[in-house]
Each structure stands twice: as structure tokens, then as C-alpha cells.
Amino acid sequence: MTALERLKASDSREQPSDALIESIRAAYPTEREVDAVFTRKMQRRNGPPFQQITLPRLIDGARQLIEANLGYSVTISEAKWLSGGASKLQAVFVLNWRGFEGNASLATKMVLRTEPAASITESSRRREFEVLKAVAGIVPAPESYWIDEDATYLPYPGIVLGFCKGVAKPSLDADKVSGLGQNYGPELRNKLAPQFVHYLAKLHTIDPQRFAMLTSFDVPTPGSNEAVIKQVNYIRRMWEEDRLEDEPIMEVTYKWLIKHAPVIDHVSLIHGDYRNGNFLFDEQSGEITTWLDWEGAVLGDRHRDLTYATMDTFGHLAEDGTTRLASGMMSKTELFSAYEKASGLKVDPVRLTYYNIYNRYLLLGLIMGSSARASYGARTHQDVLTNYLTALGYQNLSELCDSLKEAIQ
């Protein structure tokens, strides 16, 4: 037995017992669907080791899923792996079908998005499927066609989406990891920035009647902080299930977040990863064509998206060498002012402080918890990226310490 094998054999989280799973569930109660997804994740660790999934296997599963929903035979052509997306397996293909009514002749480009054995972001395909239905016609997003929620046809749960045109990076700055300090340049930035704010405002003020479409989401009660506490518990549970080592600051931050959890004054649909790199755009016109990566969506407080979009990790300095552009768009002050005008909602400095710490806590849970565990367990096709992200965790750890000190003082 190698040293790594001995280490894994003594790691209770790598081969979790039912008792361990239940103890973490009881300590950190979360939303119903999140609980189900996390429990399944832990149970899966005791299953067979990860094996690379072949493209033919994925496409055959997609065909079976589609035929089961349509009730007639289809063919799939031009299938290939789709680059981009750090946490999910994605493939693009052309579906040759007769439409939902069975009386047409169509060739439609689609995307299959499915889970690997372990992910940087362990999330629900059901929630992703529902939120894409809910935002249709409000915010440009992929059309959601079919879902294999229980991996009946695919190796792991997955969804079939419409293919969306556009690019995630400008050609003048295409060598970066998407979203990390992305520089669009002044001309393109001036076109993208107003849309960036506009769609965030549209999302946060979506008609609450659409919440009825989000059957796997817990709907918060305005004037209560119960939902906020569940969302903090989501991060803490993820950390307790996935971490490879202890970090005392995670316990200190957790207690601070629970103690200071603000009530929700207005329930918004939160994207959860609203930033540069997560939208596609037409480089010639500067039009945002699609918002991507909805797997972290939740019903909650708008300040969560606002602080996430303005994190230093996603920004860069403007041409003047001093102004920091949030998500490569505009200064925080400009963004918050434009958002208030577009949404009619106030930006509260106290909540900004709270969710700034919340989002740093979230990133650490994802990077030094889930990402590290996925690499350690050899359960992902993105092991190079997950190891790279894990190394970035220590910078985020330092930034969290600084933010928490500033809030406490």
C-alpha cells in the first residue's frame, strides 16, 4: 500500500460511514434539495472508483433520454466535447428530430451537461433545470429541454440544453482562465457594462409568481433570516464533508455569519456566480447573448450577487492604473449606483459587508474543500484545474481573514 493509499484509508471523509453522513446532516441543516444532493455525494464515495466517461457513452445516453421523452426514435450527429465549464462534463451535438409534436423535420444544435463523479461545485441538475425555465424571456439563458435527474440513461445526472452562440473571452485577452481578471478593453466594456447591470436588476426583480416554477427551492420568508442561515449551513456542511485539513478561520467565520445573519427584506432569484466569464457575448456588436452556469442559483438576498460580482478575484485595474473595475466592468460605486437605478432596490452597506464575507467563505469551501477533495479522490476529469484552484485557496484564505478582521473592528 502506498503512502497515499494509507492516507485515504484513514480518512473518514473519503469512505464515510452512515453515522458520519447523518451527523453532518444533523449539525448543518440546509434546503431539501441541497441535503439530497450532498447526501448522495457522500454515499457515492463508497462506490466504484471514477472512470473516464467516453463521448459515445454520453451521446448514447442522451439519445435514450430524448427518445424516452419524445416517444419516437431520433438520431444524433456531429457530437464532440465542449470546452469550458470547470465543474461539469459537456458535449455538443446536433439532434435530428421531428419536434415535440412529432410532425416536423429539425436539426437542432444542443448541449449535454452532466456531472462527473465529483465536482468543484456539487449541485442539483433539477434546480438548474427549473431555474432556466423560470428565467426564460427575462434573462438570456440556455433553453432547457430534458433532464435525467436520477441518471437513468446517463452515467450521472444530466440535462440537455439549447446551444448558445457567443464567446466568453475577448480576443484581445483570451489567454486567461475565464473570468479571472478578464479585460474587455474600453470600447467593448462600454457596451457590456450597462447590460451586465441591466440583467442583474431584471433577475433580482423577477415576478415572484415565477417562484412557483422552482419546486426544488425553499422560498425564504421576507423579514426572516432562516433562509440565510440555511445557506451558511450549506457552505459549512460542504466544508465538513470535503475538507482535507482543518482551517480554524472557517469555524470562526461560520460563527460570525450565523450570529450576524441579516433578515431578507426582498426575496430575489440569485444567480450565485454572477460575474465576468459566465456570460457569452457577440464580440462585434457587444451584445450579451447568454448567461451561463446557473447551478448555484438560490432564492435569497440580492447583496449576495452584488458582492460576488465585485470581488477582487474577478476584477482588474482600469487604464488609469488606480480604478479597480468590478468584473472588468466599472467601479463598485458606479455598479451599485447603476444597479439601484435599474432595479429600484437599495444597496445596503451593512449587507454588503456581510455578503462579502459570506462569498469569501463560499469560495474557500469550494476551492479548499470540494475542489481539493475531487482531486484527492481522483474523481474528476478536471484534475489539473482543480489542483490549480486549490492552490489559489491560500490567497483567498488571507483575504477572508482581512475581511473578517475589518468587520469585527
Backbone hydrogen bonds, N-H to C=O, Kabsch-Sander energy under -0.5 kcal/mol:
donor,donor_aa,acceptor,acceptor_aa,energy
6,R,2,T,-2.3
7,L,3,A,-2.2
8,K,4,L,-2.6
9,A,5,E,-2.1
10,S,6,R,-1.2
11,D,8,K,-1.2
12,S,10,S,-0.8
14,E,11,D,-1.0
15,Q,11,D,-1.2
21,I,17,S,-2.2
22,E,18,D,-2.5
23,S,19,A,-2.1
24,I,20,L,-2.0
25,R,21,I,-2.0
26,A,22,E,-2.3
27,A,23,S,-1.7
28,Y,24,I,-1.8
33,E,216,S,-0.5
35,D,31,E,-2.7
36,A,32,R,-1.9
37,V,33,E,-2.4
38,F,34,V,-2.7
39,T,35,D,-2.3
40,R,36,A,-2.1
41,K,37,V,-2.2
42,M,38,F,-2.1
43,Q,39,T,-2.3
44,R,40,R,-2.1
45,R,41,K,-0.8
45,R,42,M,-0.7
46,N,43,Q,-1.2
47,G,44,R,-2.0
58,L,54,T,-1.9
59,I,55,L,-2.8
60,D,56,P,-2.3
61,G,57,R,-1.9
62,A,58,L,-2.4
63,R,59,I,-2.4
64,Q,60,D,-2.2
65,L,61,G,-2.4
66,I,62,A,-2.6
67,E,63,R,-2.7
68,A,64,Q,-2.2
69,N,65,L,-1.4
70,L,66,I,-2.5
71,G,67,E,-2.8
75,T,96,N,-1.7
77,S,94,V,-2.4
80,K,92,V,-2.2
82,L,90,Q,-2.6
83,S,81,W,-0.6
89,L,114,T,-2.8
91,A,112,L,-2.1
92,V,80,K,-2.8
93,F,110,M,-2.3
94,V,77,S,-3.0
95,L,93,F,-0.5
95,L,108,T,-3.3
96,N,75,T,-2.8
96,N,94,V,-0.6
97,W,95,L,-0.8
97,W,106,L,-1.8
102,G,99,G,-0.5
103,N,98,R,-0.6
104,A,98,R,-2.4
106,L,97,W,-3.1
108,T,95,L,-2.6
110,M,93,F,-3.1
111,V,161,L,-3.0
112,L,91,A,-3.2
113,R,111,V,-0.6
113,R,159,I,-2.9
114,T,89,L,-2.8
114,T,112,L,-0.5
115,E,157,P,-2.1
117,A,379,R,-0.5
118,A,379,R,-1.5
122,E,120,I,-0.5
123,S,121,T,-0.7
125,R,123,S,-0.5
128,E,124,S,-1.8
129,F,125,R,-2.7
130,E,126,R,-2.4
131,V,127,R,-2.6
132,L,128,E,-1.7
133,K,129,F,-1.3
134,A,130,E,-2.1
135,V,131,V,-2.0
136,A,132,L,-0.6
136,A,133,K,-0.5
138,I,135,V,-2.7
139,V,135,V,-2.1
145,Y,143,E,-0.6
145,Y,160,V,-2.8
146,W,160,V,-1.0
148,D,158,G,-3.3
149,E,147,I,-0.6
151,A,148,D,-1.2
158,G,148,D,-1.3
159,I,113,R,-2.5
160,V,146,W,-2.9
161,L,111,V,-3.2
161,L,159,I,-0.5
162,G,143,E,-2.7
163,F,109,K,-1.7
167,V,281,F,-2.4
173,D,170,P,-1.7
174,A,171,S,-0.7
176,K,173,D,-0.5
180,L,177,V,-2.4
181,G,179,G,-1.3
184,Y,182,Q,-0.6
188,L,184,Y,-0.5
189,R,185,G,-2.5
190,N,186,P,-2.1
191,K,187,E,-0.7
191,K,188,L,-0.7
192,L,188,L,-2.4
193,A,189,R,-2.9
195,Q,191,K,-0.6
196,F,192,L,-2.5
197,V,193,A,-1.9
198,H,194,P,-2.4
199,Y,195,Q,-2.7
200,L,196,F,-1.1
201,A,197,V,-2.4
202,K,198,H,-2.3
203,L,199,Y,-2.3
204,H,200,L,-2.2
205,T,201,A,-1.2
206,I,203,L,-1.2
210,R,207,D,-2.5
211,F,208,P,-1.7
212,A,209,Q,-1.2
213,M,210,R,-1.9
214,L,211,F,-1.7
215,T,213,M,-1.3
217,F,214,L,-1.6
219,V,217,F,-0.5
223,G,264,I,-3.2
224,S,221,T,-1.8
229,I,225,N,-2.2
230,K,226,E,-1.9
231,Q,227,A,-1.9
232,V,228,V,-2.1
233,N,229,I,-2.5
234,Y,230,K,-1.7
235,I,231,Q,-1.2
236,R,232,V,-2.3
237,R,233,N,-3.1
238,M,234,Y,-2.1
239,W,235,I,-2.6
240,E,236,R,-2.6
241,E,237,R,-2.1
242,D,238,M,-2.0
243,R,239,W,-2.5
244,L,368,M,-0.7
250,M,247,E,-2.2
251,E,247,E,-0.7
251,E,248,P,-0.8
252,V,248,P,-2.0
253,T,249,I,-2.7
254,Y,250,M,-1.8
255,K,251,E,-2.1
256,W,252,V,-1.9
257,L,253,T,-2.8
258,I,254,Y,-2.3
259,K,255,K,-2.4
260,H,256,W,-2.2
261,A,258,I,-0.9
264,I,224,S,-1.9
265,D,263,V,-0.6
268,S,266,H,-0.6
268,S,300,G,-2.7
269,L,203,L,-0.8
270,I,268,S,-0.7
270,I,298,V,-3.4
275,R,273,D,-0.8
278,N,275,R,-1.4
280,L,290,T,-2.7
281,F,167,V,-2.0
282,D,287,E,-2.5
283,E,281,F,-0.7
286,G,282,D,-2.8
289,T,280,L,-2.0
289,T,287,E,-0.5
290,T,280,L,-1.4
291,W,140,P,-2.6
292,L,278,N,-3.0
297,A,294,W,-2.0
298,V,270,I,-1.9
300,G,268,S,-2.7
300,G,298,V,-0.6
304,R,301,D,-1.9
305,D,302,R,-0.6
306,L,302,R,-1.9
307,T,303,H,-2.3
308,Y,304,R,-1.6
309,A,305,D,-2.6
310,T,306,L,-0.8
311,M,308,Y,-1.5
314,F,311,M,-1.5
315,G,312,D,-1.2
316,H,325,L,-1.1
318,A,323,T,-3.3
321,G,318,A,-2.1
325,L,316,H,-3.4
325,L,323,T,-0.6
326,A,324,R,-0.7
326,A,330,M,-3.0
328,G,325,L,-1.8
329,M,326,A,-2.3
330,M,326,A,-0.8
335,L,331,S,-2.7
336,F,332,K,-3.0
337,S,333,T,-2.1
338,A,334,E,-2.6
339,Y,335,L,-2.4
340,E,336,F,-2.2
341,K,337,S,-1.8
342,A,338,A,-2.2
343,S,339,Y,-2.8
344,G,340,E,-2.2
348,D,346,K,-0.6
352,L,348,D,-2.2
353,T,349,P,-2.1
354,Y,350,V,-2.0
355,Y,351,R,-2.9
356,N,352,L,-1.8
357,I,353,T,-1.6
358,Y,354,Y,-2.3
359,N,355,Y,-2.6
360,R,356,N,-1.5
361,Y,357,I,-2.4
362,L,358,Y,-2.5
363,L,359,N,-2.5
364,L,360,R,-2.0
365,G,361,Y,-2.1
366,L,362,L,-2.3
367,I,363,L,-3.1
368,M,364,L,-2.2
369,G,364,L,-0.6
369,G,365,G,-0.5
370,S,365,G,-2.0
371,S,366,L,-3.2
372,A,367,I,-0.8
373,R,369,G,-2.5
374,A,370,S,-2.5
375,S,371,S,-1.8
376,Y,372,A,-2.7
377,G,373,R,-2.5
378,A,375,S,-1.3
379,R,374,A,-2.3
383,D,380,T,-0.5
386,T,382,Q,-2.9
387,N,383,D,-1.9
388,Y,384,V,-1.8
389,L,385,L,-2.8
390,T,386,T,-2.0
391,A,387,N,-1.6
392,L,388,Y,-1.1
393,G,389,L,-0.6
393,G,390,T,-1.2
394,Y,391,A,-0.9
395,Q,392,L,-0.7
396,N,392,L,-1.6
397,L,393,G,-2.4
398,S,394,Y,-1.8
399,E,395,Q,-2.1
400,L,396,N,-2.3
401,C,397,L,-2.1
402,D,398,S,-2.1
403,S,399,E,-2.4
404,L,400,L,-2.6
405,K,401,C,-2.3
406,E,402,D,-2.2
407,A,403,S,-1.9
408,I,404,L,-2.2
409,Q,405,K,-2.0
